[in-house]
């Protein structure tokens, strides 16, 4: 039941965000909003990267090596080929191998 | 429904096909590992239809987060959709009956396909954009169902599959970094979030991080306006 309410919440908030500009703006948005539209996305993506890595153990063995190595693979693959799906697949496979076999 | 429009829309959607199937399968497996079956997976992919939010959503569901935390997290993760919508107001203005669904289905990927405003000649532009949106949505739903069903019969352990979410954000981060000249917003995002994590701890840092980021970006606005 609780899960249903949370899914409904995520759904309604997402719908609200997608519809809001169509409901309140007729033409050009205020300059401050346009500015946020340009600068917020990279900052939020950075925030989400940290959010995903928040449970890393840095100060004890294995010193978050699985995360660091897998993240480095994603970065190198993305810079090299610019293909997000491929980068995600490579990083995830490397991470799964590292935590299942190497740093057990 | 015009066959040529259907055909053109399908061709346009092919780049998203592979991506949504892959990330959808990842989401489906995560849901399976978190103890949620096909019904819940379909519900999320049909009614939320926002990839990164659904990944974060699995964490919220398993942690039995409060409605308030869920709502605020959704606002933060999905704020960018406000800006997709803002930039599509003009493009979508004559879409008529197709419009509500097209707005609902305006994901990162659909936006990236349709944001140039171009459509093939001799077809109904609104119907075409509607169909591209619908194709993409169906790939996402199919991918997540596949992942949820196959997740339990895969011949290898799926421990660590949750890194696909981290990888998704790192790849977007790198891509944004490579396509923008001014890296200040990305750096502010990193610094504010790490500071917030150190001050407020891993349970409570997201909301302050979002506030720090917005505040920092607002304060440097005058210096930024010329360079972006």
Interface residues (C-beta under 8 A of the other chain):
Chain A: X2 X3 X4 X5 X6 X7 X8 X9 X10 X11 X13 X14 X15 X17 X18 X19 X20 X21 X22 X25 X26 X27 X29 X32 X33 X34 X35 X36 X37 X38 X39 X40 X41 X42 X43 X44 X45 X46 X47 X48 X49 X50 X51 X52 X53 X54 X55 X66 X67 X70 X71 X74 X75 X78 X79 X82 X84 X85 X87 X88 X89 X91 X92 X95 X96 X98 X99 X100
Chain B: X18 X19 X22 X23 X26 X36 X40 X43 X44 X47 X48 X49 X50 X52 X53 X54 X56 X57 X60 X61 X64 X65 X67 X70 X71 X74 X75 X76 X77 X78 X79 X80 X81 X82 X83 X84 X85 X86 X87 X89 X90 X92 X99 X103 X104 X106 X157 X158 X159 X160 X161 X163 X164 X165 X166 X167 X168 X169 X170 X171 X172 X173 X174 X175 X176 X177 X178 X180 X183 X184 X185 X186 X187 X188 X189 X190 X192 X193 X194 X197 X202 X205 X206 X209 X210 X213 X214 X217 X218 X221 X224 X225 X228
